[in-house]
């Protein structure tokens, strides 16, 4: 049984930082495309970032324009843990953040990563609230 469990959410002031973690069980981390999505009240779920293996020892990453330069995605395969380091947070970043895992596909990251329908497994979410 696959489980994804997020942690690290919380409340910060604008300009602050948070790091989200997502620990997975029941799947081999390196075999999947791993992503972070977020959903604010009244808005659709949007892809924030994703990471996937692109070679024997390399990865490729994707970032939504809204978070480029502020957020950094990374993973530790040995710990089966995905991270999202969020810096320079803005009130517009306030949302429930979800980690997700999807099977590899012959699609570019820019096409695959924003599409939640391509991801099979989901965590329960972690709330991030940024106050001005």
Secondary structure, DSSP 8 states (H G I E B T S, - for coil): --EEEEE--EEEETT--EEEEEEEESS-GGGEEEEEEEE-TTS--EEEEEEEE-SSS-EEEEE-TTTTTTEEEEEEGGGTEEEEEE-S--GGG-EEEEEEEEE--SS-HHHHTT-GGG--EE---EEEEEE-
